[in-house]
Amino acid sequence: MENAPDTGLVCVSCGQSSVIQIEMELPDGTEVVFCSCHVCEARWWDKDGEAVAVDGIIDLVRD
């Protein structure tokens, strides 16, 4: 299996640099970033430079 490219991001859970980042715009226009670690499979969201729990993202989408 080939390693994912080093994006310069570091996983908040395991510290590895095998992380992807996907920028998204929610239906209300809010810009968020979804990150996922290829090593430990941790996933997290970011909005305006601050971590957001998945429940917070769901609330933004529902409103």
C-alpha positions as CSV (number, residue, x, y, z in Angstrom):
1,M,0.0,0.0,0.0
2,E,1.4,3.4,-1.0
3,N,1.6,6.1,1.7
4,A,-0.6,9.2,1.3
5,P,1.3,12.4,0.3
6,D,2.5,14.7,3.1
7,T,0.2,17.6,3.0
8,G,1.8,19.5,5.9
9,L,-1.1,18.7,8.1
10,V,-0.7,16.8,11.4
11,C,-3.3,14.5,12.9
12,V,-4.8,15.8,16.1
13,S,-5.0,12.3,17.4
14,C,-1.9,10.4,16.4
15,G,0.5,13.2,15.2
16,Q,1.1,11.6,11.8
17,S,1.2,13.8,8.7
18,S,-0.8,11.5,6.5
19,V,-3.9,13.7,6.6
20,I,-6.3,14.9,3.8
21,Q,-8.2,18.1,4.0
22,I,-11.4,18.9,2.1
23,E,-12.8,22.4,2.0
24,M,-16.6,22.6,1.8
25,E,-19.3,25.2,1.7
26,L,-22.5,24.3,3.6
27,P,-25.9,25.2,2.2
28,D,-26.0,28.4,4.3
29,G,-22.7,29.6,2.9
30,T,-20.6,28.6,5.9
31,E,-17.1,27.4,4.9
32,V,-15.8,24.4,6.8
33,V,-12.8,22.0,6.4
34,F,-13.1,18.3,6.9
35,C,-9.8,16.5,7.8
36,S,-9.2,12.7,7.9
37,C,-6.1,10.8,9.0
38,H,-5.1,7.8,6.8
39,V,-3.1,6.3,9.7
40,C,-5.6,6.2,12.7
41,E,-8.7,7.2,10.8
42,A,-9.4,10.1,13.1
43,R,-11.8,12.7,11.5
44,W,-12.4,16.3,12.5
45,W,-14.0,19.5,11.3
46,D,-12.7,23.1,11.4
47,K,-14.6,26.4,11.0
48,D,-12.7,29.7,11.0
49,G,-9.6,28.0,12.5
50,E,-11.5,26.4,15.3
51,A,-12.4,22.8,15.8
52,V,-16.1,22.0,15.5
53,A,-17.8,18.8,16.7
54,V,-19.7,16.8,14.2
55,D,-22.9,17.7,16.1
56,G,-22.0,21.4,15.4
57,I,-21.7,20.7,11.7
58,I,-25.0,18.9,11.7
59,D,-26.7,21.8,13.5
60,L,-25.3,24.2,10.8
61,V,-26.6,22.0,8.0
62,R,-30.0,21.7,9.7
63,D,-30.6,25.4,10.2
